[in-house]
């Protein structure tokens, strides 16, 4: 049984750009690292997971 405490650490960088009054884009780049017992679990496939996302937005 896992004890209390921190089980992951995450960092992310986001960037927003507005093209005009209606259109914009948001992008994100990040990573999550499992810590301590969570990283040593036999159920864990990866200790570090990358995250990438790009969102387009339209205002009407």
PQR file of N, CA, C, O and H, with PARSE charges and radii, in Angstrom:
ATOM      1  N   UNK A   1       0.845  -1.182   0.000 -0.4000 1.5000
ATOM      2  CA  UNK A   1       0.000   0.000   0.000 -0.0000 2.0000
ATOM      3  C   UNK A   1       0.883   1.234   0.000  0.5500 1.7000
ATOM      4  O   UNK A   1       1.844   1.319   0.764 -0.5500 1.4000
ATOM      5  N   UNK A   2       0.553   2.192  -0.861 -0.4000 1.5000
ATOM      6  CA  UNK A   2       1.339   3.426  -0.950 -0.0000 2.0000
ATOM      7  C   UNK A   2       1.046   4.330   0.233  0.5500 1.7000
ATOM      8  O   UNK A   2      -0.085   4.416   0.711 -0.5500 1.4000
ATOM      9  H   UNK A   2      -0.228   2.123  -1.482  0.4000 1.0000
ATOM     10  N   UNK A   3       2.085   4.999   0.690 -0.4000 1.5000
ATOM     11  CA  UNK A   3       1.933   5.942   1.789 -0.0000 2.0000
ATOM     12  C   UNK A   3       1.570   7.322   1.268  0.5500 1.7000
ATOM     13  O   UNK A   3       1.437   7.542   0.064 -0.5500 1.4000
ATOM     14  H   UNK A   3       3.004   4.929   0.301  0.4000 1.0000
ATOM     15  N   UNK A   4       1.414   8.233   2.199 -0.4000 1.5000
ATOM     16  CA  UNK A   4       1.088   9.605   1.836 -0.0000 2.0000
ATOM     17  C   UNK A   4       2.339  10.311   1.316  0.5500 1.7000
ATOM     18  O   UNK A   4       3.460   9.891   1.600 -0.5500 1.4000
ATOM     19  H   UNK A   4       1.521   8.054   3.177  0.4000 1.0000
ATOM     20  N   UNK A   5       2.142  11.361   0.570 -0.4000 1.5000
ATOM     21  CA  UNK A   5       3.265  12.155   0.088 -0.0000 2.0000
ATOM     22  C   UNK A   5       3.154  12.465  -1.392  0.5500 1.7000
ATOM     23  O   UNK A   5       2.140  12.197  -2.037 -0.5500 1.4000
ATOM     24  H   UNK A   5       1.231  11.703   0.340  0.4000 1.0000
ATOM     25  N   UNK A   6       4.221  13.034  -1.901 -0.4000 1.5000
ATOM     26  CA  UNK A   6       4.274  13.419  -3.308 -0.0000 2.0000
ATOM     27  C   UNK A   6       4.440  12.174  -4.172  0.5500 1.7000
ATOM     28  O   UNK A   6       5.246  11.301  -3.850 -0.5500 1.4000
ATOM     29  H   UNK A   6       5.044  13.251  -1.377  0.4000 1.0000
ATOM     30  N   UNK A   7       3.687  12.085  -5.262 -0.4000 1.5000
ATOM     31  CA  UNK A   7       3.821  10.941  -6.152 -0.0000 2.0000
ATOM     32  C   UNK A   7       4.222  11.343  -7.569  0.5500 1.7000
ATOM     33  O   UNK A   7       4.604  10.482  -8.362 -0.5500 1.4000
ATOM     34  H   UNK A   7       3.033  12.794  -5.524  0.4000 1.0000
ATOM     35  N   UNK A   8       4.142  12.658  -7.912 -0.4000 1.5000
ATOM     36  CA  UNK A   8       4.582  13.096  -9.225 -0.0000 2.0000
ATOM     37  C   UNK A   8       4.978  14.566  -9.189  0.5500 1.7000
ATOM     38  O   UNK A   8       4.552  15.325  -8.319 -0.5500 1.4000
ATOM     39  H   UNK A   8       3.832  13.357  -7.268  0.4000 1.0000
ATOM     40  N   UNK A   9       5.799  14.942 -10.153 -0.4000 1.5000
ATOM     41  CA  UNK A   9       6.191  16.330 -10.348 -0.0000 2.0000
ATOM     42  C   UNK A   9       5.938  16.666 -11.814  0.5500 1.7000
ATOM     43  O   UNK A   9       6.234  15.859 -12.695 -0.5500 1.4000
ATOM     44  H   UNK A   9       6.144  14.325 -10.861  0.4000 1.0000
ATOM     45  N   UNK A  10       5.400  17.835 -12.078 -0.4000 1.5000
ATOM     46  CA  UNK A  10       5.074  18.222 -13.450 -0.0000 2.0000
ATOM     47  C   UNK A  10       5.555  19.634 -13.728  0.5500 1.7000
ATOM     48  O   UNK A  10       5.575  20.488 -12.841 -0.5500 1.4000
ATOM     49  H   UNK A  10       5.160  18.491 -11.362  0.4000 1.0000
ATOM     50  N   UNK A  11       5.942  19.862 -14.970 -0.4000 1.5000
ATOM     51  CA  UNK A  11       6.331  21.195 -15.425 -0.0000 2.0000
ATOM     52  C   UNK A  11       5.717  21.398 -16.808  0.5500 1.7000
ATOM     53  O   UNK A  11       5.652  20.466 -17.610 -0.5500 1.4000
ATOM     54  H   UNK A  11       5.927  19.169 -15.690  0.4000 1.0000
ATOM     55  N   UNK A  12       5.271  22.617 -17.079 -0.4000 1.5000
ATOM     56  CA  UNK A  12       4.648  22.900 -18.382 -0.0000 2.0000
ATOM     57  C   UNK A  12       4.930  24.343 -18.784  0.5500 1.7000
ATOM     58  O   UNK A  12       5.057  25.236 -17.946 -0.5500 1.4000
ATOM     59  H   UNK A  12       5.324  23.375 -16.428  0.4000 1.0000
ATOM     60  N   UNK A  13       5.022  24.534 -20.074 -0.4000 1.5000
ATOM     61  CA  UNK A  13       5.224  25.858 -20.655 -0.0000 2.0000
ATOM     62  C   UNK A  13       4.093  26.084 -21.648  0.5500 1.7000
ATOM     63  O   UNK A  13       3.858  25.246 -22.518 -0.5500 1.4000
ATOM     64  H   UNK A  13       4.919  23.809 -20.755  0.4000 1.0000
ATOM     65  N   UNK A  14       3.391  27.207 -21.526 -0.4000 1.5000
ATOM     66  CA  UNK A  14       2.296  27.503 -22.457 -0.0000 2.0000
ATOM     67  C   UNK A  14       2.586  28.797 -23.201  0.5500 1.7000
ATOM     68  O   UNK A  14       3.298  29.671 -22.706 -0.5500 1.4000
ATOM     69  H   UNK A  14       3.582  27.887 -20.819  0.4000 1.0000
ATOM     70  N   UNK A  15       2.021  28.903 -24.401 -0.4000 1.5000
ATOM     71  CA  UNK A  15       2.166  30.091 -25.227 -0.0000 2.0000
ATOM     72  C   UNK A  15       0.827  30.359 -25.895  0.5500 1.7000
ATOM     73  O   UNK A  15       0.236  29.470 -26.507 -0.5500 1.4000
ATOM     74  H   UNK A  15       1.443  28.193 -24.803  0.4000 1.0000
ATOM     75  N   UNK A  16       0.355  31.599 -25.769 -0.4000 1.5000
ATOM     76  CA  UNK A  16      -0.897  32.031 -26.393 -0.0000 2.0000
ATOM     77  C   UNK A  16      -0.587  33.069 -27.463  0.5500 1.7000
ATOM     78  O   UNK A  16       0.249  33.950 -27.262 -0.5500 1.4000
ATOM     79  H   UNK A  16       0.835  32.321 -25.271  0.4000 1.0000
ATOM     80  N   UNK A  17      -1.262  32.961 -28.590 -0.4000 1.5000
ATOM     81  CA  UNK A  17      -1.109  33.965 -29.642 -0.0000 2.0000
ATOM     82  C   UNK A  17      -2.486  34.272 -30.219  0.5500 1.7000
ATOM     83  O   UNK A  17      -3.222  33.363 -30.603 -0.5500 1.4000
ATOM     84  H   UNK A  17      -1.941  32.245 -28.753  0.4000 1.0000
ATOM     85  N   UNK A  18      -2.825  35.538 -30.278 -0.4000 1.5000
ATOM     86  CA  UNK A  18      -4.094  35.988 -30.844 -0.0000 2.0000
ATOM     87  C   UNK A  18      -3.803  36.539 -32.236  0.5500 1.7000
ATOM     88  O   UNK A  18      -3.094  37.537 -32.363 -0.5500 1.4000
ATOM     89  H   UNK A  18      -2.227  36.276 -29.967  0.4000 1.0000
ATOM     90  N   UNK A  19      -4.337  35.909 -33.285 -0.4000 1.5000
ATOM     91  CA  UNK A  19      -4.096  36.346 -34.657 -0.0000 2.0000
ATOM     92  C   UNK A  19      -4.894  37.595 -35.001  0.5500 1.7000
ATOM     93  O   UNK A  19      -4.377  38.509 -35.643 -0.5500 1.4000
ATOM     94  H   UNK A  19      -4.914  35.098 -33.182  0.4000 1.0000
ATOM     95  N   UNK A  20      -6.144  37.633 -34.578 -0.4000 1.5000
ATOM     96  CA  UNK A  20      -7.005  38.794 -34.778 -0.0000 2.0000
ATOM     97  C   UNK A  20      -8.088  38.742 -33.713  0.5500 1.7000
ATOM     98  O   UNK A  20      -7.951  37.999 -32.741 -0.5500 1.4000
ATOM     99  H   UNK A  20      -6.563  36.890 -34.056  0.4000 1.0000
ATOM    100  N   UNK A  21      -9.146  39.498 -33.868 -0.4000 1.5000
ATOM    101  CA  UNK A  21     -10.194  39.554 -32.840 -0.0000 2.0000
ATOM    102  C   UNK A  21     -10.926  38.217 -32.669  0.5500 1.7000
ATOM    103  O   UNK A  21     -11.487  37.954 -31.606 -0.5500 1.4000
ATOM    104  H   UNK A  21      -9.257  40.101 -34.658  0.4000 1.0000
ATOM    105  N   UNK A  22     -10.925  37.372 -33.704 -0.4000 1.5000
ATOM    106  CA  UNK A  22     -11.643  36.110 -33.626 -0.0000 2.0000
ATOM    107  C   UNK A  22     -10.739  34.887 -33.394  0.5500 1.7000
ATOM    108  O   UNK A  22     -11.073  34.028 -32.577 -0.5500 1.4000
ATOM    109  H   UNK A  22     -10.469  37.585 -34.569  0.4000 1.0000
ATOM    110  N   UNK A  23      -9.631  34.800 -34.079 -0.4000 1.5000
ATOM    111  CA  UNK A  23      -8.804  33.582 -34.080 -0.0000 2.0000
ATOM    112  C   UNK A  23      -7.601  33.688 -33.150  0.5500 1.7000
ATOM    113  O   UNK A  23      -6.948  34.727 -33.054 -0.5500 1.4000
ATOM    114  H   UNK A  23      -9.360  35.498 -34.742  0.4000 1.0000
ATOM    115  N   UNK A  24      -7.333  32.583 -32.471 -0.4000 1.5000
ATOM    116  CA  UNK A  24      -6.162  32.499 -31.607 -0.0000 2.0000
ATOM    117  C   UNK A  24      -5.689  31.062 -31.500  0.5500 1.7000
ATOM    118  O   UNK A  24      -6.397  30.135 -31.894 -0.5500 1.4000
ATOM    119  H   UNK A  24      -7.864  31.738 -32.549  0.4000 1.0000
ATOM    120  N   UNK A  25      -4.498  30.882 -30.968 -0.4000 1.5000
ATOM    121  CA  UNK A  25      -3.943  29.543 -30.774 -0.0000 2.0000
ATOM    122  C   UNK A  25      -3.225  29.505 -29.424  0.5500 1.7000
ATOM    123  O   UNK A  25      -2.590  30.476 -29.013 -0.5500 1.4000
ATOM    124  H   UNK A  25      -3.924  31.636 -30.648  0.4000 1.0000
ATOM    125  N   UNK A  26      -3.341  28.378 -28.757 -0.4000 1.5000
ATOM    126  CA  UNK A  26      -2.633  28.127 -27.497 -0.0000 2.0000
ATOM    127  C   UNK A  26      -1.856  26.833 -27.663  0.5500 1.7000
ATOM    128  O   UNK A  26      -2.400  25.832 -28.129 -0.5500 1.4000
ATOM    129  H   UNK A  26      -3.857  27.590 -29.092  0.4000 1.0000
ATOM    130  N   UNK A  27      -0.589  26.852 -27.284 -0.4000 1.5000
ATOM    131  CA  UNK A  27       0.207  25.623 -27.353 -0.0000 2.0000
ATOM    132  C   UNK A  27       0.831  25.363 -25.985  0.5500 1.7000
ATOM    133  O   UNK A  27       1.096  26.291 -25.221 -0.5500 1.4000
ATOM    134  H   UNK A  27      -0.148  27.666 -26.905  0.4000 1.0000
ATOM    135  N   UNK A  28       1.059  24.086 -25.693 -0.4000 1.5000
ATOM    136  CA  UNK A  28       1.613  23.692 -24.411 -0.0000 2.0000
ATOM    137  C   UNK A  28       2.624  22.571 -24.621  0.5500 1.7000
ATOM    138  O   UNK A  28       2.421  21.675 -25.441 -0.5500 1.4000
ATOM    139  H   UNK A  28       0.844  23.333 -26.313  0.4000 1.0000
ATOM    140  N   UNK A  29       3.719  22.642 -23.862 -0.4000 1.5000
ATOM    141  CA  UNK A  29       4.751  21.624 -23.862 -0.0000 2.0000
ATOM    142  C   UNK A  29       5.104  21.348 -22.412  0.5500 1.7000
ATOM    143  O   UNK A  29       5.368  22.279 -21.652 -0.5500 1.4000
ATOM    144  H   UNK A  29       3.883  23.370 -23.197  0.4000 1.0000
ATOM    145  N   UNK A  30       5.112  20.080 -22.018 -0.4000 1.5000
ATOM    146  CA  UNK A  30       5.380  19.772 -20.619 -0.0000 2.0000
ATOM    147  C   UNK A  30       5.830  18.343 -20.415  0.5500 1.7000
ATOM    148  O   UNK A  30       5.935  17.561 -21.360 -0.5500 1.4000
ATOM    149  H   UNK A  30       4.897  19.324 -22.635  0.4000 1.0000
ATOM    150  N   UNK A  31       6.096  18.016 -19.154 -0.4000 1.5000
ATOM    151  CA  UNK A  31       6.512  16.664 -18.784 -0.0000 2.0000
ATOM    152  C   UNK A  31       6.076  16.388 -17.351  0.5500 1.7000
ATOM    153  O   UNK A  31       6.004  17.292 -16.519 -0.5500 1.4000
ATOM    154  H   UNK A  31       6.011  18.651 -18.386  0.4000 1.0000
ATOM    155  N   UNK A  32       5.786  15.114 -17.083 -0.4000 1.5000
ATOM    156  CA  UNK A  32       5.425  14.649 -15.747 -0.0000 2.0000
ATOM    157  C   UNK A  32       6.362  13.515 -15.362  0.5500 1.7000
ATOM    158  O   UNK A  32       6.579  12.593 -16.148 -0.5500 1.4000
ATOM    159  H   UNK A  32       5.844  14.379 -17.760  0.4000 1.0000
ATOM    160  N   UNK A  33       6.915  13.578 -14.165 -0.4000 1.5000
ATOM    161  CA  UNK A  33       7.850  12.579 -13.656 -0.0000 2.0000
ATOM    162  C   UNK A  33       7.247  11.929 -12.415  0.5500 1.7000
ATOM    163  O   UNK A  33       6.887  12.627 -11.467 -0.5500 1.4000
ATOM    164  H   UNK A  33       6.739  14.328 -13.527  0.4000 1.0000
ATOM    165  N   UNK A  34       7.134  10.598 -12.409 -0.4000 1.5000
ATOM    166  CA  UNK A  34       6.675   9.889 -11.219 -0.0000 2.0000
ATOM    167  C   UNK A  34       7.806   9.862 -10.188  0.5500 1.7000
ATOM    168  O   UNK A  34       8.981   9.786 -10.545 -0.5500 1.4000
ATOM    169  H   UNK A  34       7.427  10.031 -13.179  0.4000 1.0000
ATOM    170  N   UNK A  35       7.443   9.925  -8.929 -0.4000 1.5000
ATOM    171  CA  UNK A  35       8.419   9.985  -7.843 -0.0000 2.0000
ATOM    172  C   UNK A  35       8.280   8.792  -6.908  0.5500 1.7000
ATOM    173  O   UNK A  35       7.220   8.171  -6.839 -0.5500 1.4000
ATOM    174  H   UNK A  35       6.488   9.987  -8.639  0.4000 1.0000
ATOM    175  N   UNK A  36       9.315   8.485  -6.214 -0.4000 1.5000
ATOM    176  CA  UNK A  36       9.375   7.525  -5.109 -0.0000 2.0000
ATOM    177  C   UNK A  36       8.681   6.201  -5.419  0.5500 1.7000
ATOM    178  O   UNK A  36       9.024   5.547  -6.405 -0.5500 1.4000
ATOM    179  H   UNK A  36      10.177   8.990  -6.270  0.4000 1.0000
ATOM    180  N   UNK A  37       7.717   5.795  -4.601 -0.4000 1.5000
ATOM    181  CA  UNK A  37       7.069   4.496  -4.753 -0.0000 2.0000
ATOM    182  C   UNK A  37       6.299   4.380  -6.064  0.5500 1.7000
ATOM    183  O   UNK A  37       6.221   3.294  -6.638 -0.5500 1.4000
ATOM    184  H   UNK A  37       7.439   6.326  -3.801  0.4000 1.0000
ATOM    185  N   UNK A  38       5.732   5.482  -6.545 -0.4000 1.5000
ATOM    186  CA  UNK A  38       4.990   5.445  -7.811 -0.0000 2.0000
ATOM    187  C   UNK A  38       5.922   5.092  -8.968  0.5500 1.7000
ATOM    188  O   UNK A  38       5.514   4.380  -9.885 -0.5500 1.4000
ATOM    189  H   UNK A  38       5.796   6.364  -6.078  0.4000 1.0000
ATOM    190  N   UNK A  39       7.158   5.572  -8.944 -0.4000 1.5000
ATOM    191  CA  UNK A  39       8.119   5.265 -10.010 -0.0000 2.0000
ATOM    192  C   UNK A  39       8.594   3.820  -9.950  0.5500 1.7000
ATOM    193  O   UNK A  39       8.975   3.254 -10.974 -0.5500 1.4000
ATOM    194  H   UNK A  39       7.490   6.150  -8.199  0.4000 1.0000
ATOM    195  N   UNK A  40       8.578   3.221  -8.774 -0.4000 1.5000
ATOM    196  CA  UNK A  40       9.054   1.843  -8.604 -0.0000 2.0000
ATOM    197  C   UNK A  40       7.941   0.799  -8.745  0.5500 1.7000
ATOM    198  O   UNK A  40       8.214  -0.399  -8.672 -0.5500 1.4000
ATOM    199  H   UNK A  40       8.269   3.681  -7.941  0.4000 1.0000
ATOM    200  N   UNK A  41       6.732   1.220  -8.938 -0.4000 1.5000
ATOM    201  CA  UNK A  41       5.601   0.294  -9.030 -0.0000 2.0000
ATOM    202  C   UNK A  41       5.739  -0.638 -10.235  0.5500 1.7000
ATOM    203  O   UNK A  41       6.169  -0.194 -11.299 -0.5500 1.4000
ATOM    204  H   UNK A  41       6.510   2.193  -8.998  0.4000 1.0000
ATOM    205  N   UNK A  42       5.386  -1.912 -10.096 -0.4000 1.5000
ATOM    206  CA  UNK A  42       5.424  -2.829 -11.243 -0.0000 2.0000
ATOM    207  C   UNK A  42       4.358  -2.491 -12.288  0.5500 1.7000
ATOM    208  O   UNK A  42       4.428  -2.987 -13.413 -0.5500 1.4000
ATOM    209  H   UNK A  42       5.037  -2.273  -9.232  0.4000 1.0000
ATOM    210  N   UNK A  43       3.392  -1.672 -11.947 -0.4000 1.5000
ATOM    211  CA  UNK A  43       2.353  -1.243 -12.893 -0.0000 2.0000
ATOM    212  C   UNK A  43       2.800  -0.072 -13.764  0.5500 1.7000
ATOM    213  O   UNK A  43       2.134   0.267 -14.743 -0.5500 1.4000
ATOM    214  H   UNK A  43       3.335  -1.269 -11.034  0.4000 1.0000
ATOM    215  N   UNK A  44       3.918   0.539 -13.411 -0.4000 1.5000
ATOM    216  CA  UNK A  44       4.398   1.722 -14.116 -0.0000 2.0000
ATOM    217  C   UNK A  44       5.139   1.323 -15.387  0.5500 1.7000
ATOM    218  O   UNK A  44       6.114   0.573 -15.336 -0.5500 1.4000
ATOM    219  H   UNK A  44       4.458   0.263 -12.616  0.4000 1.0000
ATOM    220  N   UNK A  45       4.670   1.827 -16.527 -0.4000 1.5000
ATOM    221  CA  UNK A  45       5.364   1.567 -17.786 -0.0000 2.0000
ATOM    222  C   UNK A  45       6.457   2.605 -18.033  0.5500 1.7000
ATOM    223  O   UNK A  45       7.529   2.276 -18.540 -0.5500 1.4000
ATOM    224  H   UNK A  45       3.878   2.436 -16.568  0.4000 1.0000
ATOM    225  N   UNK A  46       6.181   3.861 -17.671 -0.4000 1.5000
ATOM    226  CA  UNK A  46       7.145   4.935 -17.871 -0.0000 2.0000
ATOM    227  C   UNK A  46       7.226   5.786 -16.615  0.5500 1.7000
ATOM    228  O   UNK A  46       6.219   6.008 -15.943 -0.5500 1.4000
ATOM    229  H   UNK A  46       5.310   4.128 -17.259  0.4000 1.0000
ATOM    230  N   UNK A  47       8.409   6.258 -16.303 -0.4000 1.5000
ATOM    231  CA  UNK A  47       8.567   7.164 -15.167 -0.0000 2.0000
ATOM    232  C   UNK A  47       8.353   8.614 -15.593  0.5500 1.7000
ATOM    233  O   UNK A  47       7.952   9.452 -14.785 -0.5500 1.4000
ATOM    234  H   UNK A  47       9.227   6.078 -16.850  0.4000 1.0000
ATOM    235  N   UNK A  48       8.620   8.902 -16.858 -0.4000 1.5000
ATOM    236  CA  UNK A  48       8.462  10.254 -17.384 -0.0000 2.0000
ATOM    237  C   UNK A  48       7.513  10.227 -18.570  0.5500 1.7000
ATOM    238  O   UNK A  48       7.646   9.387 -19.460 -0.5500 1.4000
ATOM    239  H   UNK A  48       8.945   8.221 -17.514  0.4000 1.0000
ATOM    240  N   UNK A  49       6.547  11.155 -18.580 -0.4000 1.5000
ATOM    241  CA  UNK A  49       5.577  11.243 -19.675 -0.0000 2.0000
ATOM    242  C   UNK A  49       5.583  12.649 -20.257  0.5500 1.7000
ATOM    243  O   UNK A  49       5.377  13.616 -19.524 -0.5500 1.4000
ATOM    244  H   UNK A  49       6.439  11.837 -17.857  0.4000 1.0000
ATOM    245  N   UNK A  50       5.813  12.782 -21.550 -0.4000 1.5000
ATOM    246  CA  UNK A  50       5.746  14.109 -22.176 -0.0000 2.0000
ATOM    247  C   UNK A  50       4.294  14.495 -22.482  0.5500 1.7000
ATOM    248  O   UNK A  50       3.423  13.637 -22.628 -0.5500 1.4000
ATOM    249  H   UNK A  50       5.980  11.996 -22.146  0.4000 1.0000
ATOM    250  N   UNK A  51       4.062  15.792 -22.574 -0.4000 1.5000
ATOM    251  CA  UNK A  51       2.752  16.323 -22.927 -0.0000 2.0000
ATOM    252  C   UNK A  51       2.929  17.418 -23.970  0.5500 1.7000
ATOM    253  O   UNK A  51       3.717  18.344 -23.780 -0.5500 1.4000
ATOM    254  H   UNK A  51       4.769  16.488 -22.455  0.4000 1.0000
ATOM    255  N   UNK A  52       2.191  17.307 -25.078 -0.4000 1.5000
ATOM    256  CA  UNK A  52       2.208  18.323 -26.127 -0.0000 2.0000
ATOM    257  C   UNK A  52       0.765  18.567 -26.530  0.5500 1.7000
ATOM    258  O   UNK A  52       0.006  17.619 -26.733 -0.5500 1.4000
ATOM    259  H   UNK A  52       1.551  16.554 -25.233  0.4000 1.0000
ATOM    260  N   UNK A  53       0.382  19.834 -26.649 -0.4000 1.5000
ATOM    261  CA  UNK A  53      -0.985  20.161 -27.053 -0.0000 2.0000
ATOM    262  C   UNK A  53      -0.998  21.470 -27.838  0.5500 1.7000
ATOM    263  O   UNK A  53      -0.222  22.384 -27.558 -0.5500 1.4000
ATOM    264  H   UNK A  53       0.999  20.604 -26.485  0.4000 1.0000
ATOM    265  N   UNK A  54      -1.888  21.544 -28.821 -0.4000 1.5000
ATOM    266  CA  UNK A  54      -2.114  22.770 -29.586 -0.0000 2.0000
ATOM    267  C   UNK A  54      -3.622  22.939 -29.720  0.5500 1.7000
ATOM    268  O   UNK A  54      -4.320  22.025 -30.159 -0.5500 1.4000
ATOM    269  H   UNK A  54      -2.518  20.801 -29.049  0.4000 1.0000
ATOM    270  N   UNK A  55      -4.119  24.109 -29.339 -0.4000 1.5000
ATOM    271  CA  UNK A  55      -5.549  24.402 -29.387 -0.0000 2.0000
ATOM    272  C   UNK A  55      -5.783  25.630 -30.251  0.5500 1.7000
ATOM    273  O   UNK A  55      -5.093  26.639 -30.104 -0.5500 1.4000
ATOM    274  H   UNK A  55      -3.552  24.851 -28.982  0.4000 1.0000
ATOM    275  N   UNK A  56      -6.738  25.547 -31.137 -0.4000 1.5000
ATOM    276  CA  UNK A  56      -7.170  26.702 -31.909 -0.0000 2.0000
ATOM    277  C   UNK A  56      -8.491  27.186 -31.319  0.5500 1.7000
ATOM    278  O   UNK A  56      -9.335  26.386 -30.915 -0.5500 1.4000
ATOM    279  H   UNK A  56      -7.299  24.728 -31.257  0.4000 1.0000
ATOM    280  N   UNK A  57      -8.657  28.507 -31.275 -0.4000 1.5000
ATOM    281  CA  UNK A  57      -9.909  29.054 -30.730 -0.0000 2.0000
ATOM    282  C   UNK A  57     -10.490  30.090 -31.677  0.5500 1.7000
ATOM    283  O   UNK A  57      -9.770  30.819 -32.360 -0.5500 1.4000
ATOM    284  H   UNK A  57      -7.971  29.157 -31.603  0.4000 1.0000
ATOM    285  N   UNK A  58     -11.804  30.131 -31.695 -0.4000 1.5000
ATOM    286  CA  UNK A  58     -12.531  31.102 -32.515 -0.0000 2.0000
ATOM    287  C   UNK A  58     -13.596  31.751 -31.644  0.5500 1.7000
ATOM    288  O   UNK A  58     -14.399  31.063 -31.015 -0.5500 1.4000
ATOM    289  H   UNK A  58     -12.389  29.539 -31.141  0.4000 1.0000
ATOM    290  N   UNK A  59     -13.599  33.060 -31.613 -0.4000 1.5000
ATOM    291  CA  UNK A  59     -14.626  33.815 -30.868 -0.0000 2.0000
ATOM    292  C   UNK A  59     -15.623  34.403 -31.859  0.5500 1.7000
ATOM    293  O   UNK A  59     -15.240  34.952 -32.892 -0.5500 1.4000
ATOM    294  H   UNK A  59     -12.947  33.620 -32.124  0.4000 1.0000
ATOM    295  N   UNK A  60     -16.877  34.284 -31.538 -0.4000 1.5000
ATOM    296  CA  UNK A  60     -17.891  34.859 -32.416 -0.0000 2.0000
ATOM    297  C   UNK A  60     -18.785  35.796 -31.651  0.5500 1.7000
ATOM    298  O   UNK A  60     -19.704  36.379 -32.226 -0.5500 1.4000
ATOM    299  H   UNK A  60     -17.188  33.838 -30.699  0.4000 1.0000
TER
END
